[in-house]
Amino acid sequence: MPGYPKFEKYAPQRTENVDTLEKRFDGLTDTQVGLLAIPTITVFTIATLILLSKDLRKSPAVYISLFISCVHLYHHYTLVRLQNKIK
């Protein structure tokens, strides 16, 4: 970032060996986004139901399902992280 001496270390480096945008921006694929989206929606839905319903707060089964869905989301997160590490 020219003109900003403190932020010049954050400027992208020029590389000649990158010929496509997919190589340049190595982000998540559509499959990986889908792999993370469904468990994330489930976790947020269960958490919202717990917050909004007084009857559900008393049921231990809801907290068990929230815990299991959080573990499931973490499992998907580690799968995506390992896939990006292999590339």
MARZA-401070 format. One record per residue: residue number from 0; chain; x negated, y, z of N, C-alpha, C, O in turn. Coordinates in nm, 3 decimals. Example, Ala and Ser with C-alpha at 12.3 -4.5 7.8 and 13.67 -1.06 7.14 Angstrom:
REM residues 2
   k c     n_x     n_y     n_z    ca_x    ca_y    ca_z     c_x     c_y     c_z     o_x     o_y     o_z
   0 A  -1.319  -0.569   0.780  -1.230  -0.450   0.780  -1.320  -0.330   0.780  -1.424  -0.332   0.846
   1 A  -1.285  -0.225   0.708  -1.367  -0.106   0.714  -1.290   0.003   0.787  -1.341   0.114   0.804
END
This chain:
REM residues 87
   k c     n_x     n_y     n_z    ca_x    ca_y    ca_z     c_x     c_y     c_z     o_x     o_y     o_z
   0 A  -0.083  -0.115   0.000   0.000   0.000   0.000  -0.089   0.123   0.000  -0.135   0.168   0.105
   1 A  -0.112   0.177  -0.115  -0.201   0.293  -0.124  -0.142   0.414  -0.051  -0.022   0.440  -0.056
   2 A  -0.227   0.485   0.016  -0.183   0.603   0.088  -0.144   0.576   0.233  -0.121   0.670   0.309
   3 A  -0.135   0.449   0.271  -0.100   0.413   0.408  -0.213   0.328   0.464  -0.209   0.205   0.454
   4 A  -0.313   0.389   0.524  -0.432   0.313   0.565  -0.404   0.202   0.667  -0.470   0.099   0.665
   5 A  -0.306   0.222   0.755  -0.280   0.118   0.855  -0.213  -0.005   0.792  -0.225  -0.115   0.846
   6 A  -0.145   0.013   0.680  -0.068  -0.095   0.622  -0.131  -0.156   0.497  -0.068  -0.238   0.430
   7 A  -0.254  -0.119   0.465  -0.319  -0.173   0.345  -0.345  -0.322   0.357  -0.355  -0.391   0.255
   8 A  -0.357  -0.373   0.478  -0.382  -0.516   0.494  -0.259  -0.599   0.457  -0.271  -0.719   0.434
   9 A  -0.140  -0.537   0.450  -0.017  -0.608   0.414   0.011  -0.607   0.264   0.106  -0.670   0.218
  10 A  -0.070  -0.537   0.188  -0.049  -0.529   0.044  -0.077  -0.666  -0.020  -0.171  -0.734   0.021
  11 A   0.004  -0.706  -0.120  -0.020  -0.835  -0.185  -0.148  -0.833  -0.266  -0.185  -0.731  -0.324
  12 A  -0.214  -0.947  -0.270  -0.337  -0.960  -0.346  -0.306  -0.999  -0.490  -0.215  -1.078  -0.514
  13 A  -0.380  -0.946  -0.583  -0.360  -0.981  -0.723  -0.424  -1.118  -0.750  -0.537  -1.144  -0.709
  14 A  -0.351  -1.202  -0.821  -0.403  -1.333  -0.859  -0.375  -1.355  -1.006  -0.269  -1.319  -1.056
  15 A  -0.471  -1.413  -1.076  -0.457  -1.440  -1.218  -0.398  -1.578  -1.245  -0.346  -1.603  -1.353
  16 A  -0.405  -1.669  -1.149  -0.364  -1.807  -1.173  -0.214  -1.830  -1.149  -0.168  -1.944  -1.158
  17 A  -0.137  -1.727  -1.121   0.007  -1.740  -1.102   0.076  -1.695  -1.230   0.068  -1.578  -1.267
  18 A   0.145  -1.789  -1.298   0.205  -1.754  -1.425   0.358  -1.753  -1.422   0.420  -1.707  -1.518
  19 A   0.420  -1.801  -1.315   0.566  -1.800  -1.307   0.611  -1.742  -1.173   0.534  -1.736  -1.077
  20 A   0.736  -1.699  -1.170   0.791  -1.645  -1.046   0.808  -1.752  -0.939   0.794  -1.723  -0.820
  21 A   0.837  -1.877  -0.980   0.853  -1.984  -0.883   0.724  -2.009  -0.806   0.728  -2.038  -0.686
  22 A   0.612  -1.997  -0.874   0.484  -2.015  -0.805   0.450  -1.893  -0.720   0.389  -1.904  -0.614
  23 A   0.492  -1.776  -0.767   0.459  -1.653  -0.697   0.536  -1.642  -0.565   0.478  -1.610  -0.461
  24 A   0.665  -1.669  -0.569   0.749  -1.661  -0.451   0.794  -1.801  -0.413   0.896  -1.849  -0.461
  25 A   0.716  -1.865  -0.329   0.742  -2.004  -0.290   0.840  -2.005  -0.174   0.799  -2.019  -0.058
  26 A   0.969  -1.990  -0.204   1.071  -1.984  -0.100   1.146  -2.115  -0.091   1.096  -2.221  -0.128
  27 A   1.269  -2.107  -0.040   1.352  -2.225  -0.025   1.424  -2.255  -0.156   1.468  -2.165  -0.227
  28 A   1.436  -2.382  -0.186   1.513  -2.424  -0.303   1.661  -2.426  -0.267   1.697  -2.410  -0.151
  29 A   1.746  -2.444  -0.367   1.890  -2.450  -0.341   1.926  -2.568  -0.252   2.015  -2.558  -0.167
  30 A   1.858  -2.679  -0.272   1.884  -2.797  -0.189   1.847  -2.771  -0.044   1.918  -2.812   0.047
  31 A   1.737  -2.703  -0.022   1.694  -2.673   0.115   1.789  -2.575   0.182   1.815  -2.585   0.302
  32 A   1.841  -2.480   0.106   1.939  -2.386   0.163   2.064  -2.462   0.204   2.119  -2.438   0.311
  33 A   2.111  -2.553   0.119   2.228  -2.634   0.154   2.202  -2.724   0.272   2.291  -2.747   0.354
  34 A   2.079  -2.775   0.281   2.043  -2.862   0.393   2.048  -2.788   0.526   2.080  -2.846   0.629
  35 A   2.016  -2.660   0.523   2.020  -2.581   0.646   2.156  -2.514   0.670   2.191  -2.488   0.784
  36 A   2.231  -2.488   0.564   2.354  -2.410   0.578   2.464  -2.486   0.653   2.529  -2.430   0.741
  37 A   2.484  -2.611   0.619   2.596  -2.686   0.678   2.579  -2.705   0.829   2.674  -2.679   0.903
  38 A   2.463  -2.751   0.879   2.449  -2.761   1.025   2.453  -2.625   1.095   2.500  -2.615   1.208
  39 A   2.405  -2.519   1.028   2.409  -2.386   1.088   2.552  -2.338   1.104   2.588  -2.283   1.208
  40 A   2.634  -2.359   1.002   2.775  -2.322   1.011   2.845  -2.401   1.122   2.928  -2.347   1.195
  41 A   2.811  -2.528   1.134   2.870  -2.611   1.239   2.834  -2.561   1.378   2.921  -2.552   1.465
  42 A   2.708  -2.528   1.400   2.664  -2.479   1.531   2.734  -2.348   1.566   2.784  -2.331   1.677
  43 A   2.739  -2.256   1.470   2.804  -2.127   1.497   2.954  -2.142   1.519   3.013  -2.070   1.599
  44 A   3.017  -2.235   1.448   3.160  -2.258   1.466   3.189  -2.314   1.605   3.281  -2.267   1.672
  45 A   3.112  -2.412   1.649   3.134  -2.470   1.782   3.107  -2.367   1.890   3.181  -2.357   1.988
  46 A   3.000  -2.289   1.874   2.968  -2.186   1.974   3.077  -2.080   1.980   3.112  -2.033   2.088
  47 A   3.132  -2.042   1.865   3.241  -1.944   1.863   3.366  -2.000   1.929   3.435  -1.929   2.002
  48 A   3.396  -2.126   1.903   3.513  -2.187   1.966   3.498  -2.193   2.118   3.595  -2.172   2.191
  49 A   3.378  -2.221   2.164   3.353  -2.225   2.309   3.373  -2.086   2.369   3.432  -2.071   2.476
  50 A   3.324  -1.984   2.300   3.337  -1.848   2.352   3.481  -1.798   2.353   3.520  -1.723   2.443
  51 A   3.560  -1.839   2.255   3.694  -1.784   2.241   3.803  -1.864   2.314   3.909  -1.809   2.343
  52 A   3.780  -1.989   2.343   3.883  -2.071   2.404   3.848  -2.106   2.549   3.744  -2.166   2.575
  53 A   3.934  -2.066   2.640   3.909  -2.095   2.781   3.927  -2.243   2.813   3.861  -2.296   2.903
  54 A   4.016  -2.310   2.740   4.037  -2.453   2.765   3.917  -2.536   2.723   3.883  -2.635   2.788
  55 A   3.852  -2.496   2.614   3.736  -2.573   2.565   3.615  -2.558   2.657   3.530  -2.646   2.661
  56 A   3.607  -2.448   2.728   3.492  -2.427   2.817   3.487  -2.529   2.930   3.380  -2.556   2.986
  57 A   3.601  -2.586   2.963   3.608  -2.683   3.073   3.574  -2.825   3.028   3.552  -2.912   3.112
  58 A   3.570  -2.849   2.898   3.549  -2.984   2.847   3.400  -3.011   2.823   3.335  -2.939   2.748
  59 A   3.347  -3.114   2.887   3.205  -3.145   2.865   3.177  -3.200   2.725   3.064  -3.194   2.677
  60 A   3.279  -3.255   2.660   3.258  -3.311   2.525   3.218  -3.202   2.425   3.143  -3.228   2.331
  61 A   3.268  -3.082   2.445   3.234  -2.972   2.355   3.086  -2.936   2.369   3.019  -2.909   2.270
  62 A   3.037  -2.934   2.491   2.897  -2.902   2.513   2.806  -3.013   2.461   2.696  -2.985   2.412
  63 A   2.850  -3.135   2.471   2.773  -3.247   2.415   2.768  -3.236   2.264   2.662  -3.257   2.204
  64 A   2.880  -3.203   2.200   2.880  -3.189   2.054   2.796  -3.069   2.011   2.731  -3.075   1.906
  65 A   2.795  -2.962   2.089   2.709  -2.847   2.057   2.563  -2.886   2.068   2.482  -2.847   1.983
  66 A   2.527  -2.962   2.170   2.389  -3.007   2.185   2.348  -3.096   2.069   2.239  -3.081   2.013
  67 A   2.435  -3.190   2.033   2.402  -3.281   1.922   2.390  -3.204   1.790   2.301  -3.233   1.710
  68 A   2.477  -3.106   1.768   2.468  -3.029   1.643   2.343  -2.942   1.642   2.287  -2.918   1.535
  69 A   2.299  -2.893   1.758   2.173  -2.816   1.763   2.053  -2.906   1.732   1.961  -2.865   1.662
  70 A   2.055  -3.028   1.785   1.947  -3.123   1.754   1.948  -3.157   1.605   1.842  -3.170   1.543
  71 A   2.067  -3.172   1.549   2.081  -3.202   1.406   2.029  -3.086   1.322   1.962  -3.108   1.221
  72 A   2.059  -2.962   1.362   2.007  -2.845   1.291   1.855  -2.840   1.299   1.789  -2.810   1.200
  73 A   1.798  -2.870   1.415   1.652  -2.871   1.430   1.590  -2.979   1.342   1.483  -2.959   1.285
  74 A   1.657  -3.094   1.331   1.608  -3.202   1.245   1.603  -3.155   1.100   1.504  -3.180   1.030
  75 A   1.707  -3.089   1.054   1.708  -3.039   0.917   1.601  -2.932   0.897   1.538  -2.926   0.792
  76 A   1.581  -2.847   0.997   1.478  -2.744   0.989   1.339  -2.807   0.975   1.257  -2.761   0.896
  77 A   1.312  -2.913   1.052   1.181  -2.977   1.040   1.165  -3.048   0.906   1.055  -3.053   0.851
  78 A   1.275  -3.103   0.851   1.267  -3.163   0.717   1.229  -3.060   0.612   1.144  -3.086   0.527
  79 A   1.292  -2.944   0.617   1.261  -2.838   0.521   1.119  -2.790   0.539   1.048  -2.765   0.441
  80 A   1.076  -2.775   0.663   0.939  -2.729   0.689   0.837  -2.830   0.637   0.734  -2.790   0.581
  81 A   0.863  -2.959   0.655   0.771  -3.061   0.605   0.770  -3.066   0.453   0.665  -3.088   0.393
  82 A   0.886  -3.044   0.390   0.889  -3.042   0.244   0.807  -2.926   0.189   0.738  -2.942   0.088
  83 A   0.813  -2.810   0.254   0.735  -2.696   0.207   0.587  -2.716   0.233   0.504  -2.661   0.161
  84 A   0.551  -2.794   0.335   0.411  -2.819   0.365   0.349  -2.915   0.263   0.230  -2.906   0.233
  85 A   0.429  -3.007   0.209   0.379  -3.105   0.114   0.349  -3.041  -0.021   0.254  -3.082  -0.089
  86 A   0.428  -2.942  -0.061   0.411  -2.879  -0.193   0.276  -2.824  -0.217   0.249  -2.769  -0.324
END
